[in-house]
Every structure is written in C-alpha cells, then in structure tokens.
Amino acid sequence: MTRGTDLGDSIDLADTSASRNRGLLKHTGLEPGHGLWIVPCEGVHTFFMKFPLDLVYIDRARRVKKVVRAVPPWRMSLCLTAHSVIELPVGVIDQTGTAKGDQLETVKLG
C-alpha cells in the first residue's frame, strides 16, 4: 500500500501447524507473483529447500518489520518483533522497493 506495488497475486496462506511445517519444502521454485504467507511466524529456515527466497516480516497491523533478500538454502532468519512472514521469489523486494516501515494491504482476488 505504501509504495503502490504488489508483492504477489497468488500468495498462499499457511495458518495451520501442518501447512506451516510443510511450507515450501516440496516446491522446486516459486513462479513470479506467487508466495507463501506463514501466520504466525517469527522465523524461518531454508533447510532442505531447493531455491533461495526473499522474506518480508510483518506485524499484526501488516507493517513491514524487516526484509531479507535472497536467503539461500540451509540458512535461518528471525525477526522476533514480527507476527508473520511472507516468502517470495528472489527479486520481489528490490522490484517493489519494499522496506521496513511500509504498510501492506491484503486483497482477495477473484
């Protein structure tokens, strides 16, 4: 909302224990516009992942608390002040200019 850009148009919600644990582990990549919003979540790992991710941590009010670019497989990332995290294809943060303090808005399409 802050920058008038879209992080994605097909971002799945992982809001159950099973869906949070599964995450993107079975994926071989993320198509442009796709992603995963993990709720609640203060940190992620990319153990066993096959591709890097951009991460956008947000609070309950959907304000960006932290962005992390191109997290490669076999890493961990935390933001203890976040309520959730959006996992995105590498490059989305730079393409959209998303930064700490930005306000996000969710819109259901279709």
CNS distance restraints for C-alpha pairs under 8 A (distance, minus, plus):
assign (resid   1 and name CA) (resid   5 and name CA) 6.86 0.50 0.50
assign (resid   1 and name CA) (resid 102 and name CA) 7.60 0.50 0.50
assign (resid   1 and name CA) (resid 103 and name CA) 5.74 0.50 0.50
assign (resid   1 and name CA) (resid 104 and name CA) 5.19 0.50 0.50
assign (resid   1 and name CA) (resid 105 and name CA) 5.71 0.50 0.50
assign (resid   2 and name CA) (resid 102 and name CA) 5.49 0.50 0.50
assign (resid   2 and name CA) (resid 103 and name CA) 5.37 0.50 0.50
assign (resid   2 and name CA) (resid 104 and name CA) 6.95 0.50 0.50
assign (resid   3 and name CA) (resid  96 and name CA) 7.49 0.50 0.50
assign (resid   3 and name CA) (resid  97 and name CA) 7.39 0.50 0.50
assign (resid   3 and name CA) (resid  98 and name CA) 7.43 0.50 0.50
assign (resid   3 and name CA) (resid 102 and name CA) 7.62 0.50 0.50
assign (resid   5 and name CA) (resid  96 and name CA) 5.88 0.50 0.50
assign (resid   6 and name CA) (resid  96 and name CA) 7.11 0.50 0.50
assign (resid   7 and name CA) (resid  33 and name CA) 6.90 0.50 0.50
assign (resid   7 and name CA) (resid  88 and name CA) 7.83 0.50 0.50
assign (resid   7 and name CA) (resid  92 and name CA) 6.56 0.50 0.50
assign (resid   7 and name CA) (resid  93 and name CA) 7.84 0.50 0.50
assign (resid   7 and name CA) (resid  96 and name CA) 6.96 0.50 0.50
assign (resid   8 and name CA) (resid  32 and name CA) 7.45 0.50 0.50
assign (resid   8 and name CA) (resid  33 and name CA) 3.96 0.50 0.50
assign (resid   8 and name CA) (resid  34 and name CA) 5.62 0.50 0.50
assign (resid   8 and name CA) (resid  35 and name CA) 6.90 0.50 0.50
assign (resid   9 and name CA) (resid  33 and name CA) 5.12 0.50 0.50
assign (resid   9 and name CA) (resid  34 and name CA) 6.49 0.50 0.50
assign (resid   9 and name CA) (resid 109 and name CA) 7.71 0.50 0.50
assign (resid  10 and name CA) (resid  33 and name CA) 5.77 0.50 0.50
assign (resid  10 and name CA) (resid  34 and name CA) 4.68 0.50 0.50
assign (resid  10 and name CA) (resid  35 and name CA) 6.61 0.50 0.50
assign (resid  11 and name CA) (resid  33 and name CA) 7.38 0.50 0.50
assign (resid  11 and name CA) (resid  34 and name CA) 5.12 0.50 0.50
assign (resid  11 and name CA) (resid  35 and name CA) 4.40 0.50 0.50
assign (resid  11 and name CA) (resid  36 and name CA) 5.21 0.50 0.50
assign (resid  11 and name CA) (resid  37 and name CA) 6.57 0.50 0.50
assign (resid  12 and name CA) (resid  34 and name CA) 7.69 0.50 0.50
assign (resid  12 and name CA) (resid  35 and name CA) 6.22 0.50 0.50
assign (resid  12 and name CA) (resid  36 and name CA) 4.80 0.50 0.50
assign (resid  12 and name CA) (resid  37 and name CA) 6.09 0.50 0.50
assign (resid  13 and name CA) (resid  36 and name CA) 5.89 0.50 0.50
assign (resid  13 and name CA) (resid  37 and name CA) 4.91 0.50 0.50
assign (resid  13 and name CA) (resid  38 and name CA) 6.23 0.50 0.50
assign (resid  13 and name CA) (resid  39 and name CA) 7.49 0.50 0.50
assign (resid  14 and name CA) (resid  19 and name CA) 4.96 0.50 0.50
assign (resid  14 and name CA) (resid  20 and name CA) 5.18 0.50 0.50
assign (resid  14 and name CA) (resid  23 and name CA) 7.11 0.50 0.50
assign (resid  14 and name CA) (resid  36 and name CA) 6.79 0.50 0.50
assign (resid  14 and name CA) (resid  37 and name CA) 5.94 0.50 0.50
assign (resid  14 and name CA) (resid  38 and name CA) 4.77 0.50 0.50
assign (resid  14 and name CA) (resid  39 and name CA) 6.17 0.50 0.50
assign (resid  15 and name CA) (resid  19 and name CA) 6.49 0.50 0.50
assign (resid  15 and name CA) (resid  20 and name CA) 6.37 0.50 0.50
assign (resid  15 and name CA) (resid  38 and name CA) 6.17 0.50 0.50
assign (resid  15 and name CA) (resid  39 and name CA) 4.98 0.50 0.50
assign (resid  15 and name CA) (resid  40 and name CA) 6.91 0.50 0.50
assign (resid  16 and name CA) (resid  20 and name CA) 6.00 0.50 0.50
assign (resid  17 and name CA) (resid  21 and name CA) 6.09 0.50 0.50
assign (resid  18 and name CA) (resid  22 and name CA) 6.14 0.50 0.50
assign (resid  19 and name CA) (resid  23 and name CA) 5.90 0.50 0.50
assign (resid  20 and name CA) (resid  38 and name CA) 6.18 0.50 0.50
assign (resid  20 and name CA) (resid  39 and name CA) 7.70 0.50 0.50
assign (resid  22 and name CA) (resid  26 and name CA) 7.66 0.50 0.50
assign (resid  23 and name CA) (resid  36 and name CA) 7.45 0.50 0.50
assign (resid  23 and name CA) (resid  38 and name CA) 7.87 0.50 0.50
assign (resid  24 and name CA) (resid  36 and name CA) 7.61 0.50 0.50
assign (resid  24 and name CA) (resid  49 and name CA) 7.55 0.50 0.50
assign (resid  25 and name CA) (resid  48 and name CA) 6.78 0.50 0.50
assign (resid  25 and name CA) (resid  49 and name CA) 5.63 0.50 0.50
assign (resid  25 and name CA) (resid  50 and name CA) 7.85 0.50 0.50
assign (resid  27 and name CA) (resid  49 and name CA) 7.98 0.50 0.50
assign (resid  27 and name CA) (resid  50 and name CA) 7.55 0.50 0.50
assign (resid  28 and name CA) (resid  49 and name CA) 7.89 0.50 0.50
assign (resid  28 and name CA) (resid  50 and name CA) 5.67 0.50 0.50
assign (resid  28 and name CA) (resid  51 and name CA) 6.75 0.50 0.50
assign (resid  29 and name CA) (resid  50 and name CA) 7.11 0.50 0.50
assign (resid  29 and name CA) (resid  51 and name CA) 5.93 0.50 0.50
assign (resid  29 and name CA) (resid  89 and name CA) 7.81 0.50 0.50
assign (resid  30 and name CA) (resid  34 and name CA) 6.05 0.50 0.50
assign (resid  30 and name CA) (resid  35 and name CA) 6.78 0.50 0.50
assign (resid  30 and name CA) (resid  88 and name CA) 7.27 0.50 0.50
assign (resid  30 and name CA) (resid  89 and name CA) 5.57 0.50 0.50
assign (resid  31 and name CA) (resid  89 and name CA) 7.05 0.50 0.50
assign (resid  32 and name CA) (resid  89 and name CA) 6.62 0.50 0.50
assign (resid  33 and name CA) (resid  89 and name CA) 7.98 0.50 0.50
assign (resid  34 and name CA) (resid  88 and name CA) 6.73 0.50 0.50
assign (resid  34 and name CA) (resid  89 and name CA) 7.33 0.50 0.50
assign (resid  35 and name CA) (resid  86 and name CA) 6.84 0.50 0.50
assign (resid  35 and name CA) (resid  87 and name CA) 5.42 0.50 0.50
assign (resid  35 and name CA) (resid  88 and name CA) 4.66 0.50 0.50
assign (resid  35 and name CA) (resid  89 and name CA) 6.95 0.50 0.50
assign (resid  36 and name CA) (resid  86 and name CA) 5.58 0.50 0.50
assign (resid  36 and name CA) (resid  87 and name CA) 5.09 0.50 0.50
assign (resid  36 and name CA) (resid  88 and name CA) 6.84 0.50 0.50
assign (resid  37 and name CA) (resid  84 and name CA) 7.14 0.50 0.50
assign (resid  37 and name CA) (resid  85 and name CA) 5.78 0.50 0.50
assign (resid  37 and name CA) (resid  86 and name CA) 4.25 0.50 0.50
assign (resid  37 and name CA) (resid  87 and name CA) 6.32 0.50 0.50
assign (resid  38 and name CA) (resid  84 and name CA) 5.65 0.50 0.50
assign (resid  38 and name CA) (resid  85 and name CA) 5.40 0.50 0.50
assign (resid  38 and name CA) (resid  86 and name CA) 6.24 0.50 0.50
assign (resid  38 and name CA) (resid  87 and name CA) 7.88 0.50 0.50
assign (resid  39 and name CA) (resid  83 and name CA) 6.95 0.50 0.50
assign (resid  39 and name CA) (resid  84 and name CA) 4.83 0.50 0.50
assign (resid  39 and name CA) (resid  85 and name CA) 7.01 0.50 0.50
assign (resid  40 and name CA) (resid  83 and name CA) 5.46 0.50 0.50
assign (resid  40 and name CA) (resid  84 and name CA) 4.83 0.50 0.50
assign (resid  40 and name CA) (resid  85 and name CA) 7.82 0.50 0.50
assign (resid  41 and name CA) (resid  82 and name CA) 7.18 0.50 0.50
assign (resid  41 and name CA) (resid  83 and name CA) 5.70 0.50 0.50
assign (resid  41 and name CA) (resid  84 and name CA) 4.38 0.50 0.50
assign (resid  41 and name CA) (resid  85 and name CA) 6.06 0.50 0.50
assign (resid  42 and name CA) (resid  57 and name CA) 7.68 0.50 0.50
assign (resid  42 and name CA) (resid  78 and name CA) 5.83 0.50 0.50
assign (resid  42 and name CA) (resid  79 and name CA) 5.30 0.50 0.50
assign (resid  42 and name CA) (resid  80 and name CA) 5.32 0.50 0.50
assign (resid  42 and name CA) (resid  81 and name CA) 7.16 0.50 0.50
assign (resid  42 and name CA) (resid  82 and name CA) 5.37 0.50 0.50
assign (resid  42 and name CA) (resid  83 and name CA) 6.01 0.50 0.50
assign (resid  42 and name CA) (resid  84 and name CA) 6.03 0.50 0.50
assign (resid  42 and name CA) (resid  85 and name CA) 7.08 0.50 0.50
assign (resid  43 and name CA) (resid  76 and name CA) 7.35 0.50 0.50
assign (resid  43 and name CA) (resid  77 and name CA) 5.46 0.50 0.50
assign (resid  43 and name CA) (resid  78 and name CA) 4.07 0.50 0.50
assign (resid  43 and name CA) (resid  79 and name CA) 6.04 0.50 0.50
assign (resid  43 and name CA) (resid  80 and name CA) 7.46 0.50 0.50
assign (resid  43 and name CA) (resid  85 and name CA) 7.60 0.50 0.50
assign (resid  44 and name CA) (resid  76 and name CA) 5.85 0.50 0.50
assign (resid  44 and name CA) (resid  77 and name CA) 5.50 0.50 0.50
assign (resid  44 and name CA) (resid  78 and name CA) 6.60 0.50 0.50
assign (resid  45 and name CA) (resid  74 and name CA) 7.03 0.50 0.50
assign (resid  45 and name CA) (resid  75 and name CA) 5.67 0.50 0.50
assign (resid  45 and name CA) (resid  76 and name CA) 4.25 0.50 0.50
assign (resid  45 and name CA) (resid  77 and name CA) 6.32 0.50 0.50
assign (resid  46 and name CA) (resid  52 and name CA) 7.85 0.50 0.50
assign (resid  46 and name CA) (resid  71 and name CA) 7.68 0.50 0.50
assign (resid  46 and name CA) (resid  72 and name CA) 7.00 0.50 0.50
assign (resid  46 and name CA) (resid  73 and name CA) 4.79 0.50 0.50
assign (resid  46 and name CA) (resid  74 and name CA) 5.01 0.50 0.50
assign (resid  46 and name CA) (resid  75 and name CA) 5.31 0.50 0.50
assign (resid  46 and name CA) (resid  76 and name CA) 6.36 0.50 0.50
assign (resid  47 and name CA) (resid  73 and name CA) 5.81 0.50 0.50
assign (resid  47 and name CA) (resid  74 and name CA) 4.24 0.50 0.50
assign (resid  47 and name CA) (resid  75 and name CA) 6.44 0.50 0.50
assign (resid  48 and name CA) (resid  73 and name CA) 6.71 0.50 0.50
assign (resid  48 and name CA) (resid  74 and name CA) 6.64 0.50 0.50
assign (resid  49 and name CA) (resid  73 and name CA) 5.26 0.50 0.50
assign (resid  49 and name CA) (resid  74 and name CA) 7.20 0.50 0.50
assign (resid  50 and name CA) (resid  73 and name CA) 6.48 0.50 0.50
assign (resid  51 and name CA) (resid  72 and name CA) 6.59 0.50 0.50
assign (resid  51 and name CA) (resid  73 and name CA) 6.20 0.50 0.50
assign (resid  52 and name CA) (resid  70 and name CA) 5.43 0.50 0.50
assign (resid  52 and name CA) (resid  71 and name CA) 5.09 0.50 0.50
assign (resid  52 and name CA) (resid  72 and name CA) 4.20 0.50 0.50
assign (resid  52 and name CA) (resid  73 and name CA) 5.85 0.50 0.50
assign (resid  52 and name CA) (resid  89 and name CA) 7.52 0.50 0.50
assign (resid  52 and name CA) (resid  90 and name CA) 6.56 0.50 0.50
assign (resid  53 and name CA) (resid  69 and name CA) 7.01 0.50 0.50
assign (resid  53 and name CA) (resid  70 and name CA) 5.02 0.50 0.50
assign (resid  53 and name CA) (resid  71 and name CA) 5.10 0.50 0.50
assign (resid  53 and name CA) (resid  72 and name CA) 6.72 0.50 0.50
assign (resid  53 and name CA) (resid  87 and name CA) 6.21 0.50 0.50
assign (resid  53 and name CA) (resid  88 and name CA) 5.69 0.50 0.50
assign (resid  53 and name CA) (resid  89 and name CA) 5.38 0.50 0.50
assign (resid  53 and name CA) (resid  90 and name CA) 5.16 0.50 0.50
assign (resid  54 and name CA) (resid  67 and name CA) 7.55 0.50 0.50
assign (resid  54 and name CA) (resid  68 and name CA) 5.82 0.50 0.50
assign (resid  54 and name CA) (resid  69 and name CA) 4.61 0.50 0.50
assign (resid  54 and name CA) (resid  70 and name CA) 4.98 0.50 0.50
assign (resid  54 and name CA) (resid  71 and name CA) 6.23 0.50 0.50
assign (resid  54 and name CA) (resid  87 and name CA) 5.93 0.50 0.50
assign (resid  54 and name CA) (resid  88 and name CA) 5.02 0.50 0.50
assign (resid  54 and name CA) (resid  89 and name CA) 5.82 0.50 0.50
assign (resid  54 and name CA) (resid  90 and name CA) 4.94 0.50 0.50
assign (resid  54 and name CA) (resid  91 and name CA) 6.95 0.50 0.50
assign (resid  54 and name CA) (resid  92 and name CA) 6.90 0.50 0.50
assign (resid  54 and name CA) (resid  93 and name CA) 6.68 0.50 0.50
assign (resid  55 and name CA) (resid  67 and name CA) 5.66 0.50 0.50
assign (resid  55 and name CA) (resid  68 and name CA) 5.03 0.50 0.50
assign (resid  55 and name CA) (resid  69 and name CA) 6.43 0.50 0.50
assign (resid  55 and name CA) (resid  70 and name CA) 7.92 0.50 0.50
assign (resid  55 and name CA) (resid  71 and name CA) 7.68 0.50 0.50
assign (resid  55 and name CA) (resid  85 and name CA) 6.58 0.50 0.50
assign (resid  55 and name CA) (resid  86 and name CA) 5.73 0.50 0.50
assign (resid  55 and name CA) (resid  87 and name CA) 4.89 0.50 0.50
assign (resid  55 and name CA) (resid  88 and name CA) 6.23 0.50 0.50
assign (resid  56 and name CA) (resid  64 and name CA) 6.77 0.50 0.50
assign (resid  56 and name CA) (resid  65 and name CA) 7.75 0.50 0.50
assign (resid  56 and name CA) (resid  66 and name CA) 6.11 0.50 0.50
assign (resid  56 and name CA) (resid  67 and name CA) 4.66 0.50 0.50
assign (resid  56 and name CA) (resid  68 and name CA) 6.59 0.50 0.50
assign (resid  56 and name CA) (resid  85 and name CA) 5.51 0.50 0.50
assign (resid  56 and name CA) (resid  86 and name CA) 5.09 0.50 0.50
assign (resid  56 and name CA) (resid  87 and name CA) 6.70 0.50 0.50
assign (resid  56 and name CA) (resid  88 and name CA) 7.95 0.50 0.50
assign (resid  56 and name CA) (resid  93 and name CA) 7.94 0.50 0.50
assign (resid  57 and name CA) (resid  64 and name CA) 5.83 0.50 0.50
assign (resid  57 and name CA) (resid  65 and name CA) 5.50 0.50 0.50
assign (resid  57 and name CA) (resid  66 and name CA) 5.17 0.50 0.50
assign (resid  57 and name CA) (resid  67 and name CA) 6.23 0.50 0.50
assign (resid  57 and name CA) (resid  79 and name CA) 6.87 0.50 0.50
assign (resid  57 and name CA) (resid  82 and name CA) 5.70 0.50 0.50
assign (resid  57 and name CA) (resid  83 and name CA) 7.49 0.50 0.50
assign (resid  57 and name CA) (resid  84 and name CA) 5.87 0.50 0.50
assign (resid  57 and name CA) (resid  85 and name CA) 4.28 0.50 0.50
assign (resid  57 and name CA) (resid  86 and name CA) 6.40 0.50 0.50
assign (resid  58 and name CA) (resid  62 and name CA) 5.26 0.50 0.50
assign (resid  58 and name CA) (resid  63 and name CA) 5.29 0.50 0.50
assign (resid  58 and name CA) (resid  64 and name CA) 4.40 0.50 0.50
assign (resid  58 and name CA) (resid  65 and name CA) 5.18 0.50 0.50
assign (resid  58 and name CA) (resid  66 and name CA) 7.15 0.50 0.50
assign (resid  58 and name CA) (resid  82 and name CA) 5.19 0.50 0.50
assign (resid  58 and name CA) (resid  83 and name CA) 5.99 0.50 0.50
assign (resid  58 and name CA) (resid  84 and name CA) 5.51 0.50 0.50
assign (resid  58 and name CA) (resid  85 and name CA) 6.00 0.50 0.50
assign (resid  58 and name CA) (resid  86 and name CA) 7.94 0.50 0.50
assign (resid  59 and name CA) (resid  63 and name CA) 5.53 0.50 0.50
assign (resid  59 and name CA) (resid  64 and name CA) 6.66 0.50 0.50
assign (resid  59 and name CA) (resid  65 and name CA) 6.54 0.50 0.50
assign (resid  59 and name CA) (resid  81 and name CA) 7.05 0.50 0.50
assign (resid  59 and name CA) (resid  82 and name CA) 4.69 0.50 0.50
assign (resid  59 and name CA) (resid  83 and name CA) 4.62 0.50 0.50
assign (resid  59 and name CA) (resid  84 and name CA) 6.48 0.50 0.50
assign (resid  60 and name CA) (resid  82 and name CA) 7.69 0.50 0.50
assign (resid  60 and name CA) (resid  83 and name CA) 5.64 0.50 0.50
assign (resid  60 and name CA) (resid  84 and name CA) 7.67 0.50 0.50
assign (resid  62 and name CA) (resid 103 and name CA) 6.08 0.50 0.50
assign (resid  62 and name CA) (resid 104 and name CA) 5.31 0.50 0.50
assign (resid  62 and name CA) (resid 105 and name CA) 6.99 0.50 0.50
assign (resid  63 and name CA) (resid 100 and name CA) 7.82 0.50 0.50
assign (resid  63 and name CA) (resid 101 and name CA) 5.89 0.50 0.50
assign (resid  63 and name CA) (resid 102 and name CA) 5.67 0.50 0.50
assign (resid  63 and name CA) (resid 103 and name CA) 4.49 0.50 0.50
assign (resid  63 and name CA) (resid 104 and name CA) 5.98 0.50 0.50
assign (resid  64 and name CA) (resid  99 and name CA) 6.81 0.50 0.50
assign (resid  64 and name CA) (resid 100 and name CA) 4.96 0.50 0.50
assign (resid  64 and name CA) (resid 101 and name CA) 5.08 0.50 0.50
assign (resid  64 and name CA) (resid 102 and name CA) 5.26 0.50 0.50
assign (resid  64 and name CA) (resid 103 and name CA) 6.34 0.50 0.50
assign (resid  64 and name CA) (resid 104 and name CA) 7.24 0.50 0.50
assign (resid  65 and name CA) (resid  79 and name CA) 7.65 0.50 0.50
assign (resid  65 and name CA) (resid  81 and name CA) 7.12 0.50 0.50
assign (resid  65 and name CA) (resid  82 and name CA) 6.26 0.50 0.50
assign (resid  65 and name CA) (resid 100 and name CA) 5.19 0.50 0.50
assign (resid  65 and name CA) (resid 101 and name CA) 6.26 0.50 0.50
assign (resid  66 and name CA) (resid  79 and name CA) 7.00 0.50 0.50
assign (resid  66 and name CA) (resid  99 and name CA) 7.21 0.50 0.50
assign (resid  66 and name CA) (resid 100 and name CA) 5.23 0.50 0.50
assign (resid  67 and name CA) (resid  93 and name CA) 7.45 0.50 0.50
assign (resid  67 and name CA) (resid  98 and name CA) 7.60 0.50 0.50
assign (resid  67 and name CA) (resid  99 and name CA) 6.44 0.50 0.50
assign (resid  67 and name CA) (resid 100 and name CA) 6.63 0.50 0.50
assign (resid  69 and name CA) (resid  90 and name CA) 6.83 0.50 0.50
assign (resid  69 and name CA) (resid  91 and name CA) 7.47 0.50 0.50
assign (resid  69 and name CA) (resid  93 and name CA) 6.89 0.50 0.50
assign (resid  70 and name CA) (resid  90 and name CA) 5.30 0.50 0.50
assign (resid  70 and name CA) (resid  91 and name CA) 7.43 0.50 0.50
assign (resid  71 and name CA) (resid  75 and name CA) 6.92 0.50 0.50
assign (resid  88 and name CA) (resid  92 and name CA) 6.69 0.50 0.50
assign (resid  91 and name CA) (resid  95 and name CA) 5.98 0.50 0.50
assign (resid  92 and name CA) (resid  96 and name CA) 5.97 0.50 0.50
assign (resid  93 and name CA) (resid  97 and name CA) 5.71 0.50 0.50
assign (resid  93 and name CA) (resid  98 and name CA) 5.22 0.50 0.50
assign (resid  93 and name CA) (resid  99 and name CA) 7.75 0.50 0.50
assign (resid  94 and name CA) (resid  98 and name CA) 6.92 0.50 0.50
assign (resid  98 and name CA) (resid 102 and name CA) 6.70 0.50 0.50
